[in-house]
């Protein structure tokens, strides 16, 4: 039983370290989906229509 708990702990630590390595890189691949320009498209048209 103790050996099983030790192996589980090692697996959890490995998984945690893997997540720490992969998470920052994954967010860089998805930046395009959440990018918002500082100024919306056609902002001048919206401002002149007021």
Buried (B, 14 or more C-beta within 10 A) or exposed (E): EEEEEEEEEEEEEEEEEEEEEEEEEEEEEEEEEEEEEEEEEEEEEEEEEE
